[in-house]
Amino acid sequence: MSKLSSFLLLIIFLYIFPLYISENVNNSSENISEVLNNTNTSDDEFMFYTNPFQNLDFGNIIWLDDTNATSEIQKHDLLYIAFYSPWCQHCIRLLPEFVKVAKIFDEKKSPLKFAKVDTSVSQNISQEFNLQGVPSFFLIYKGERHFFEGDLTEKGLNKFLNRKMNNDVYKVETLSQVKEYIANSSLVLLSTLKDEKSALYQSFLNFSKVDQKIDFVSCITDECLKEYKEDIILFKTFDEKINKYTEEFGYITNAKPDDVRDFIGKFGIENGGILNTTQINMMFEHKKKMIFYFRNSSLEEQTKYDKLFKELGKEFRNDNIYTCVADIKGEPLHENVAQAFIVIPQDLPLVLYYDLRFNASEENSIYTLRQATNEQLKKEYIKDYLNKINDGKIRKDLYSEPPRDNYIINGLKYVIGRNFDKDVLDEPNNVFLTLIDGNGYYPEADRVLDIMRNLTKKYTTEEKKIVFAYIDATRNQPRGISIKEEVPPMVLLYTNAMPEKKIIRMNHHNFTEITQDEVEDFLYEKLNWGERPHVEKKEEPKKKEEKKEEDKKKEEKKEEDKKQTDL
């Protein structure tokens, strides 16, 4: 995750997360504390470790750890380092790409060397680099560290190297070079300012050191000055209109240090588009009102509304309201934003209105339309909805219309973080909860969920006072349960309907082999349901054939023994 991405999430959580903590603590009943205080689980029981890179050939990549990192870094003028952890899903996806690029540079006998650090075992070097998350990539150039943001390809890395070796600005001599950058980049900020000591140029230069997703180009030749005059100009692939600093923000002589950042923040956003990392960060840094349309790109019935939000974006821009389409299954940053707003796939399609003029603890800062209907996904409805919000006519709670407190998916209750207390800890019946890894790294989770669905049909709440549920523990860590590393299927029984309320973990050596009978025996024992009714098991056809063959061999042996006796 990039530094800007981390900064974005920090902003969101600083606004939103304290509210949830406060609400959860204030609304919790004595029931909760009893459950937590009586748990018979320990942190050690929830520690898991897998190494998804054990079969990956790292070639000549240097292995850095706390013992050799300092000396190895000092050896090389050009060193590109990947920080990762084996439990990180984005690392699992990106590290093989890092290895591919390393092999390309190695084959070319490049002076650039590649190294890697497993942050789960080398914490000192990770702290020294002040990591904001993993994966993180750094270029060491003559002892100076540069955080990498860009495409993890040979072209992307070469571009980054050239930029860092030229003080973060591409200095070009010809107009054709400028136009080449404009044609091949999503955002280009061109400076034709001659005075590099001016406040405006210094602001331009300082911003270039912070933002790696924008190409900062400088051209002060007569050819460029004739075409653009002395100015700062923003070019965008999504918008043919170029924005000139002097036209939009006034004269250069009145420049302030943050003007360039504000300039890009205002004009470098595709309103109503599927935004990249830079643009989404700019929305949070510069905008006061935002509309997110969360949807799943694999579902046509949801993507067909993208056009609507592009149209709304153009109309709302004059009111300083900015729209964006966020794919919950695409751009990782979009998924992170969705998680920060507690948006889950079952909520889609979802329209979220976020007003940054208010603190998120105020009830009118965030409004949502969960599982938005065809009637709601119309221009007139959304306009009217926003007008009602701005007029103070809609002041429900943080998440409104509808609240969606109860999710039943394929017969099982799906528990989400914001409803955990109500659905699990405060549920009057016993709760049989499966914790799964929603990223899909543990296929045995499907087996456990199938058993849970069968049990749901067999044991109703009225008969046995039990609710069967599951939670994606990679996104919603249950209260009172410490989970470290990744989460294979884990089964917990909350004995809420019993005098001694506690959490009991079902232990099993391998969840790929667990059977429904074993689960039922566990429930009968722990919930004092008495003796489980005997169910005669039907022999499998294969077992029957094996038994028949075995009986035949026994008969043959008897006949043979009898003959020997007679002789």
VMD Tcl script that draws the C-alpha trace (Angstrom):
set ca {
  {0.00 0.00 0.00}
  {1.35 3.43 -0.88}
  {1.95 6.25 1.58}
  {-0.84 8.26 -0.01}
  {-3.18 5.29 0.28}
  {-2.28 4.90 3.93}
  {-2.84 8.61 4.46}
  {-6.28 8.31 2.89}
  {-7.24 5.43 5.12}
  {-5.88 7.25 8.15}
  {-8.15 10.19 7.32}
  {-11.18 7.96 6.96}
  {-10.57 5.99 10.12}
  {-9.84 9.11 12.16}
  {-13.25 10.38 11.10}
  {-15.25 7.18 11.29}
  {-13.69 4.49 13.46}
  {-13.89 6.29 16.84}
  {-17.63 6.58 16.37}
  {-18.05 2.84 16.01}
  {-15.90 2.11 18.99}
  {-17.93 4.58 21.04}
  {-21.24 3.17 19.87}
  {-20.18 -0.43 20.44}
  {-18.93 0.29 23.95}
  {-21.92 2.37 24.98}
  {-24.49 -0.04 23.57}
  {-22.93 -3.24 24.90}
  {-24.91 -5.00 27.59}
  {-23.64 -6.86 30.64}
  {-24.09 -9.97 28.52}
  {-21.05 -8.99 26.47}
  {-18.66 -8.59 29.37}
  {-19.80 -11.95 30.76}
  {-19.07 -13.64 27.43}
  {-15.66 -12.03 27.12}
  {-14.66 -12.60 30.72}
  {-15.58 -16.28 30.59}
  {-13.88 -17.13 27.31}
  {-11.68 -20.21 27.48}
  {-9.53 -19.35 24.46}
  {-6.07 -17.85 24.33}
  {-4.13 -15.81 21.79}
  {-1.90 -18.78 21.01}
  {-4.87 -20.82 19.82}
  {-5.48 -18.31 17.04}
  {-1.99 -18.06 15.58}
  {-1.51 -19.44 12.06}
  {1.32 -19.15 9.58}
  {1.68 -20.10 5.94}
  {4.37 -19.27 3.41}
  {2.83 -18.71 -0.04}
  {6.28 -17.94 -1.52}
  {8.00 -21.21 -0.66}
  {7.98 -22.36 -4.33}
  {8.87 -18.94 -5.82}
  {12.32 -18.76 -7.43}
  {13.84 -15.46 -6.28}
  {16.92 -15.77 -8.51}
  {19.66 -13.27 -7.59}
  {17.47 -11.12 -5.37}
  {19.33 -10.21 -2.18}
  {17.73 -11.47 1.03}
  {17.86 -8.73 3.64}
  {17.16 -9.14 7.33}
  {18.00 -7.32 10.56}
  {21.53 -8.76 10.59}
  {22.76 -7.82 7.09}
  {20.49 -4.98 5.86}
  {22.71 -2.05 6.84}
  {25.89 -3.49 5.32}
  {24.16 -4.62 2.09}
  {22.46 -1.25 1.54}
  {25.81 0.54 1.93}
  {27.35 -1.69 -0.76}
  {25.07 -0.55 -3.60}
  {24.47 2.87 -5.18}
  {21.27 1.57 -6.79}
  {19.16 -0.86 -4.81}
  {15.45 -1.59 -5.18}
  {13.88 -3.19 -2.07}
  {10.53 -4.93 -1.65}
  {9.06 -5.10 1.86}
  {6.40 -7.80 2.18}
  {4.74 -10.26 4.53}
  {3.53 -13.79 3.73}
  {0.07 -13.08 5.17}
  {-0.54 -9.99 2.96}
  {-2.89 -10.67 0.01}
  {-1.50 -7.80 -2.11}
  {2.05 -9.10 -1.47}
  {1.02 -12.53 -2.71}
  {-0.20 -10.89 -5.91}
  {2.67 -8.41 -6.44}
  {5.83 -10.18 -5.27}
  {5.93 -12.55 -8.30}
  {5.79 -9.42 -10.52}
  {8.69 -7.95 -8.55}
  {10.67 -11.14 -9.18}
  {9.94 -10.99 -12.94}
  {11.20 -7.40 -13.20}
  {14.30 -8.27 -11.14}
  {15.19 -11.08 -13.55}
  {14.81 -8.74 -16.56}
  {17.25 -6.21 -15.07}
  {19.60 -9.02 -14.02}
  {19.73 -10.41 -17.57}
  {20.59 -6.93 -18.86}
  {23.53 -6.72 -16.42}
  {22.00 -3.56 -14.97}
  {23.73 -1.77 -12.07}
  {20.33 -1.77 -10.34}
  {20.18 -4.56 -7.75}
  {17.06 -6.01 -6.16}
  {16.48 -7.02 -2.55}
  {13.60 -8.18 -0.38}
  {12.65 -7.99 3.30}
  {10.12 -10.24 5.06}
  {8.67 -7.80 7.62}
  {7.17 -10.61 9.68}
  {10.67 -11.72 10.73}
  {12.77 -8.55 10.22}
  {11.05 -5.87 12.24}
  {14.03 -3.62 12.98}
  {14.76 -2.77 9.35}
  {11.02 -2.32 8.75}
  {10.82 0.23 11.55}
  {13.92 2.01 10.27}
  {12.17 2.59 6.92}
  {9.04 3.76 8.74}
  {6.76 1.50 6.73}
  {3.13 2.57 6.41}
  {2.04 -0.84 5.16}
  {3.00 -3.76 2.94}
  {3.83 -4.28 0.20}
  {6.15 -1.25 0.09}
  {8.92 -0.64 -2.43}
  {11.93 1.64 -1.98}
  {14.67 2.76 -4.32}
  {18.02 3.50 -2.66}
  {19.96 5.95 -4.86}
  {23.35 7.00 -3.51}
  {22.18 6.43 0.05}
  {18.91 8.36 -0.37}
  {15.61 6.51 0.05}
  {12.75 7.03 -2.39}
  {9.35 5.44 -1.84}
  {8.14 3.84 -5.07}
  {4.68 4.48 -6.50}
  {4.08 3.33 -10.03}
  {3.55 0.34 -12.27}
  {5.51 -2.69 -11.12}
  {6.88 -3.29 -14.62}
  {10.18 -2.74 -16.41}
  {8.77 0.41 -18.05}
  {7.30 1.72 -14.79}
  {10.53 1.15 -12.88}
  {12.68 2.74 -15.60}
  {10.42 5.78 -15.55}
  {10.75 6.01 -11.76}
  {14.56 5.67 -11.96}
  {14.83 8.43 -14.55}
  {12.65 10.69 -12.46}
  {14.56 10.17 -9.22}
  {17.88 10.76 -10.94}
  {16.57 14.12 -12.23}
  {15.25 15.72 -9.05}
  {11.67 14.45 -9.56}
  {11.06 16.56 -12.67}
  {11.40 15.48 -16.28}
  {13.34 18.30 -17.92}
  {12.83 18.22 -21.68}
  {14.07 20.33 -24.56}
  {11.48 19.90 -27.30}
  {7.74 20.36 -27.71}
  {7.46 16.84 -29.17}
  {8.84 15.38 -25.92}
  {6.22 17.30 -23.94}
  {3.45 15.97 -26.19}
  {4.79 12.44 -25.83}
  {4.40 12.68 -22.06}
  {0.90 14.11 -22.46}
  {-0.12 11.25 -24.76}
  {1.24 8.48 -22.50}
  {0.28 9.69 -19.00}
  {-3.06 10.06 -17.23}
  {-1.98 13.33 -15.58}
  {0.83 15.67 -16.67}
  {1.70 18.93 -14.95}
  {3.86 21.08 -17.21}
  {5.90 24.02 -15.97}
  {7.19 26.61 -18.39}
  {8.41 28.88 -15.56}
  {11.91 30.23 -16.14}
  {12.57 31.31 -12.56}
  {13.26 28.11 -10.59}
  {13.69 30.16 -7.42}
  {10.15 31.54 -7.53}
  {7.63 30.47 -4.88}
  {5.38 28.89 -7.49}
  {8.14 26.77 -9.05}
  {9.33 25.64 -5.62}
  {5.76 24.60 -4.81}
  {5.62 22.72 -8.12}
  {8.93 21.03 -7.29}
  {7.96 20.11 -3.72}
  {4.69 18.60 -4.85}
  {6.56 16.52 -7.45}
  {8.54 14.88 -4.64}
  {5.33 13.83 -2.90}
  {3.15 12.57 -5.74}
  {4.57 9.85 -7.98}
  {1.43 9.22 -10.04}
  {1.59 12.58 -11.83}
  {4.28 13.35 -14.41}
  {5.96 16.69 -13.63}
  {7.56 18.06 -16.79}
  {9.56 21.25 -17.22}
  {10.31 22.89 -20.57}
  {11.61 26.46 -20.85}
  {12.87 26.47 -24.43}
  {11.55 29.05 -26.88}
  {9.53 26.34 -28.62}
  {7.60 25.49 -25.43}
  {7.17 29.11 -24.36}
  {5.74 29.97 -27.77}
  {3.18 27.16 -27.46}
  {2.16 27.63 -23.81}
  {3.66 30.93 -22.57}
  {5.02 31.08 -19.02}
  {2.61 29.12 -16.88}
  {1.75 25.85 -15.14}
  {-0.61 23.70 -17.19}
  {-2.48 20.49 -16.29}
  {-3.20 17.87 -18.99}
  {-5.59 14.93 -18.41}
  {-6.35 11.90 -20.56}
  {-9.99 11.90 -19.40}
  {-10.62 15.58 -20.22}
  {-9.57 17.35 -23.42}
  {-9.77 20.74 -21.71}
  {-6.42 21.83 -20.30}
  {-6.32 23.96 -17.15}
  {-3.87 26.85 -16.90}
  {-2.79 28.04 -13.51}
  {-2.95 31.74 -14.33}
  {-6.45 31.44 -15.76}
  {-7.85 29.34 -12.90}
  {-5.94 30.70 -9.89}
  {-4.76 34.17 -10.81}
  {-1.37 35.68 -11.51}
  {1.87 33.85 -10.79}
  {3.12 36.72 -8.63}
  {0.34 35.96 -6.11}
  {1.31 32.29 -5.71}
  {1.24 30.51 -2.36}
  {3.15 27.31 -1.54}
  {0.03 25.07 -1.56}
  {-1.48 26.55 -4.71}
  {-0.19 23.84 -7.04}
  {-1.64 21.09 -4.85}
  {-5.00 22.88 -4.75}
  {-4.86 23.43 -8.50}
  {-4.40 19.71 -9.19}
  {-6.92 18.80 -6.52}
  {-9.58 20.85 -8.23}
  {-8.95 19.94 -11.86}
  {-7.11 16.60 -11.78}
  {-10.20 14.53 -11.00}
  {-12.41 12.69 -13.45}
  {-15.79 13.49 -12.01}
  {-17.99 10.42 -12.21}
  {-15.10 8.25 -13.36}
  {-13.41 5.15 -11.96}
  {-10.62 6.91 -10.15}
  {-7.00 5.89 -9.70}
  {-5.07 6.12 -6.44}
  {-3.90 9.70 -6.98}
  {-7.33 11.03 -7.88}
  {-9.12 9.34 -4.99}
  {-6.57 10.79 -2.57}
  {-7.02 14.23 -4.10}
  {-10.77 13.97 -3.57}
  {-10.25 13.40 0.14}
  {-7.62 16.11 0.44}
  {-9.37 18.86 -1.51}
  {-13.10 18.22 -1.71}
  {-15.81 18.89 0.80}
  {-18.69 16.82 -0.55}
  {-18.39 13.46 -2.28}
  {-20.66 10.83 -3.75}
  {-19.35 7.28 -4.07}
  {-21.13 4.71 -6.19}
  {-19.91 1.31 -4.97}
  {-20.57 -1.57 -7.32}
  {-19.15 -4.88 -8.55}
  {-17.56 -4.62 -12.01}
  {-18.45 -8.24 -12.83}
  {-22.19 -7.53 -12.62}
  {-23.67 -5.76 -15.64}
  {-26.84 -4.80 -13.74}
  {-24.61 -2.65 -11.49}
  {-22.10 -1.26 -14.01}
  {-24.88 0.02 -16.26}
  {-25.31 2.94 -13.83}
  {-21.73 4.22 -14.34}
  {-22.99 6.55 -17.06}
  {-25.55 8.04 -14.65}
  {-22.85 9.02 -12.15}
  {-20.69 10.53 -14.87}
  {-23.63 12.74 -15.85}
  {-24.29 13.60 -12.20}
  {-20.61 14.44 -11.74}
  {-20.73 17.08 -14.47}
  {-23.90 18.62 -13.04}
  {-22.80 18.57 -9.39}
  {-19.32 19.98 -10.01}
  {-20.62 23.54 -10.01}
  {-21.92 22.89 -6.46}
  {-18.49 21.53 -5.38}
  {-19.88 18.00 -5.12}
  {-17.61 15.37 -6.65}
  {-18.61 11.87 -7.70}
  {-16.65 8.69 -8.23}
  {-17.37 5.09 -9.17}
  {-15.65 2.65 -6.80}
  {-15.27 -0.97 -7.86}
  {-15.34 -3.09 -4.71}
  {-13.71 -5.97 -6.61}
  {-11.15 -4.06 -8.65}
  {-8.72 -1.34 -7.60}
  {-7.32 -2.35 -4.16}
  {-7.63 1.21 -2.89}
  {-11.34 1.21 -3.75}
  {-11.73 -1.97 -1.70}
  {-9.92 -0.30 1.20}
  {-12.22 2.72 0.99}
  {-15.20 0.35 0.96}
  {-13.88 -1.37 4.10}
  {-13.32 1.98 5.79}
  {-16.95 2.89 5.18}
  {-18.06 -0.64 6.26}
  {-19.37 -1.46 2.79}
  {-19.70 -5.17 2.00}
  {-20.68 -6.98 -1.24}
  {-24.14 -7.72 0.15}
  {-24.80 -3.94 0.32}
  {-24.25 -3.40 -3.41}
  {-25.17 -1.40 -5.35}
  {-24.61 1.36 -2.83}
  {-24.65 5.15 -3.08}
  {-22.76 6.96 -0.32}
  {-22.85 10.71 0.25}
  {-19.99 12.02 2.40}
  {-19.87 15.64 3.56}
  {-16.40 16.53 4.84}
  {-17.64 19.84 6.24}
  {-18.90 17.87 9.24}
  {-17.16 15.58 11.65}
  {-18.27 11.98 11.08}
  {-19.62 11.81 14.64}
  {-22.37 14.18 13.51}
  {-25.37 12.38 12.11}
  {-25.52 14.38 8.89}
  {-22.00 13.65 7.60}
  {-22.61 10.30 5.88}
  {-25.72 8.95 4.18}
  {-26.10 5.74 2.25}
  {-28.57 4.02 -0.02}
  {-27.83 0.32 0.54}
  {-28.96 -2.18 -2.08}
  {-30.15 0.78 -4.12}
  {-33.18 -0.03 -6.27}
  {-33.82 0.90 -9.90}
  {-36.08 3.69 -8.69}
  {-33.35 5.10 -6.45}
  {-30.69 4.90 -9.18}
  {-32.23 7.71 -11.16}
  {-30.99 11.26 -11.55}
  {-34.18 12.81 -10.16}
  {-34.22 10.59 -7.06}
  {-30.55 11.21 -6.16}
  {-30.89 14.95 -6.71}
  {-33.96 15.04 -4.50}
  {-32.21 12.89 -1.87}
  {-29.24 15.29 -1.73}
  {-31.53 18.30 -1.56}
  {-33.35 16.75 1.43}
  {-29.99 16.11 3.16}
  {-28.79 19.66 2.57}
  {-32.14 21.04 3.76}
  {-31.85 19.02 6.97}
  {-34.89 16.88 6.16}
  {-32.98 13.60 6.35}
  {-31.27 13.24 9.72}
  {-31.52 9.59 10.69}
  {-28.34 7.84 11.74}
  {-24.87 7.38 10.30}
  {-26.12 4.74 7.87}
  {-29.57 5.30 6.49}
  {-32.17 3.99 4.08}
  {-32.28 1.09 4.72}
  {-30.22 0.18 7.84}
  {-29.77 -3.47 6.74}
  {-29.29 -5.04 10.16}
  {-29.75 -8.67 9.16}
  {-28.01 -10.52 6.31}
  {-29.06 -14.08 5.46}
  {-27.01 -15.58 2.65}
  {-27.79 -19.09 1.37}
  {-29.59 -19.90 4.60}
  {-26.79 -18.76 6.94}
  {-26.60 -15.51 8.88}
  {-23.70 -13.39 7.63}
  {-22.30 -11.29 10.48}
  {-20.59 -7.96 9.76}
  {-18.53 -5.80 12.10}
  {-21.07 -3.11 12.81}
  {-23.68 -5.71 13.84}
  {-21.41 -8.12 15.72}
  {-22.64 -7.23 19.22}
  {-26.29 -7.50 18.26}
  {-25.98 -10.62 16.07}
  {-23.57 -12.57 18.29}
  {-22.87 -11.21 21.76}
  {-26.37 -9.91 22.50}
  {-28.21 -12.71 20.67}
  {-30.37 -14.50 23.33}
  {-29.84 -17.89 21.66}
  {-26.61 -19.83 21.39}
  {-24.53 -18.83 18.37}
  {-22.45 -21.28 16.38}
  {-20.03 -19.01 14.50}
  {-17.57 -19.94 11.78}
  {-14.68 -17.55 11.12}
  {-13.50 -17.76 7.54}
  {-10.90 -16.09 5.36}
  {-12.92 -14.11 2.83}
  {-9.93 -13.84 0.49}
  {-10.41 -17.47 -0.48}
  {-6.96 -18.79 0.43}
  {-8.50 -21.67 2.42}
  {-10.84 -23.75 0.22}
  {-11.82 -25.88 3.24}
  {-13.96 -22.93 4.36}
  {-16.56 -24.02 1.78}
  {-16.72 -27.46 3.36}
  {-17.37 -26.03 6.81}
  {-20.00 -23.64 5.47}
  {-21.80 -26.51 3.71}
  {-21.98 -28.37 7.03}
  {-23.30 -25.22 8.71}
  {-26.05 -24.90 6.09}
  {-27.09 -28.51 6.64}
  {-27.23 -27.95 10.39}
  {-29.31 -24.80 9.92}
  {-32.00 -26.86 8.20}
  {-31.80 -29.63 10.80}
  {-31.78 -27.62 14.06}
  {-34.16 -24.70 14.12}
  {-33.87 -21.89 16.68}
  {-37.21 -22.85 18.29}
  {-36.12 -26.42 18.96}
  {-32.53 -26.03 20.02}
  {-32.13 -22.28 20.71}
  {-29.22 -21.92 18.33}
  {-28.26 -19.64 15.46}
  {-25.75 -20.66 12.80}
  {-23.67 -17.81 11.40}
  {-20.34 -16.96 9.77}
  {-18.07 -13.93 9.56}
  {-15.23 -12.88 7.27}
  {-12.58 -12.55 9.97}
  {-10.03 -10.96 7.63}
  {-12.25 -7.86 7.48}
  {-14.26 -8.10 10.71}
  {-12.24 -9.32 13.69}
  {-14.71 -10.54 16.34}
  {-14.68 -8.78 19.68}
  {-12.69 -10.66 22.30}
  {-10.92 -12.95 19.80}
  {-7.30 -12.29 18.89}
  {-6.48 -13.41 15.36}
  {-2.96 -13.32 14.05}
  {-1.79 -13.93 10.47}
  {-4.35 -15.55 8.13}
  {-7.60 -17.20 9.13}
  {-8.38 -20.79 8.16}
  {-11.87 -22.00 9.10}
  {-12.33 -21.60 12.83}
  {-15.46 -22.58 14.75}
  {-16.62 -20.87 17.94}
  {-19.66 -21.63 20.04}
  {-21.16 -18.76 22.05}
  {-23.28 -20.35 24.79}
  {-25.57 -17.36 25.23}
  {-28.67 -19.40 26.15}
  {-26.89 -21.25 28.95}
  {-26.35 -20.08 32.56}
  {-22.57 -19.99 32.09}
  {-22.00 -17.78 29.09}
  {-18.67 -18.45 27.44}
  {-16.92 -18.98 24.11}
  {-15.90 -22.53 23.25}
  {-13.63 -23.26 20.34}
  {-14.10 -26.48 18.40}
  {-10.69 -28.05 17.93}
  {-9.94 -30.20 14.91}
  {-6.62 -31.35 13.47}
  {-7.70 -30.70 9.86}
  {-10.86 -28.88 8.80}
  {-10.64 -30.40 5.32}
  {-11.65 -33.71 6.95}
  {-14.24 -32.55 9.47}
  {-17.60 -34.29 9.22}
  {-21.11 -33.21 10.07}
  {-21.32 -36.01 12.66}
  {-18.33 -34.57 14.51}
  {-19.90 -31.13 14.58}
  {-23.21 -32.50 15.84}
  {-21.46 -34.51 18.58}
  {-19.69 -31.30 19.64}
  {-22.97 -29.38 19.86}
  {-24.77 -32.12 21.83}
  {-21.89 -32.30 24.31}
  {-21.24 -28.59 24.84}
  {-24.88 -27.49 24.89}
  {-26.12 -30.35 27.08}
  {-28.67 -31.50 24.53}
  {-28.65 -34.98 26.02}
  {-27.89 -38.17 24.15}
  {-27.73 -37.72 20.43}
  {-30.25 -39.90 18.55}
  {-28.51 -42.83 16.92}
  {-28.46 -42.62 13.16}
  {-27.66 -45.80 11.29}
  {-25.05 -45.07 8.71}
  {-25.50 -46.45 5.24}
  {-22.48 -48.32 3.99}
  {-20.94 -46.77 0.96}
  {-21.03 -48.98 -2.21}
  {-17.25 -49.14 -2.23}
  {-17.12 -50.35 1.37}
  {-19.77 -52.97 0.59}
  {-17.72 -54.35 -2.30}
  {-14.58 -54.41 -0.16}
  {-16.43 -56.28 2.61}
  {-17.85 -58.79 0.10}
  {-14.38 -59.44 -1.32}
  {-12.97 -59.82 2.19}
  {-15.69 -62.37 3.15}
  {-15.00 -64.30 -0.04}
  {-11.30 -64.54 0.80}
  {-12.14 -65.76 4.30}
  {-14.35 -68.54 2.88}
  {-11.65 -69.57 0.43}
  {-9.11 -69.71 3.27}
  {-11.44 -71.89 5.33}
  {-11.83 -74.31 2.41}
  {-8.06 -74.41 1.94}
  {-7.46 -75.06 5.64}
  {-10.05 -77.87 5.62}
  {-8.32 -79.58 2.68}
  {-4.99 -79.40 4.45}
  {-6.54 -80.96 7.56}
  {-8.09 -83.81 5.56}
  {-4.74 -84.57 3.94}
}
mol new
graphics top color blue
foreach p $ca { graphics top sphere $p radius 0.5 }
foreach p [lrange $ca 0 end-1] q [lrange $ca 1 end] { graphics top cylinder $p $q radius 0.2 }
display resetview
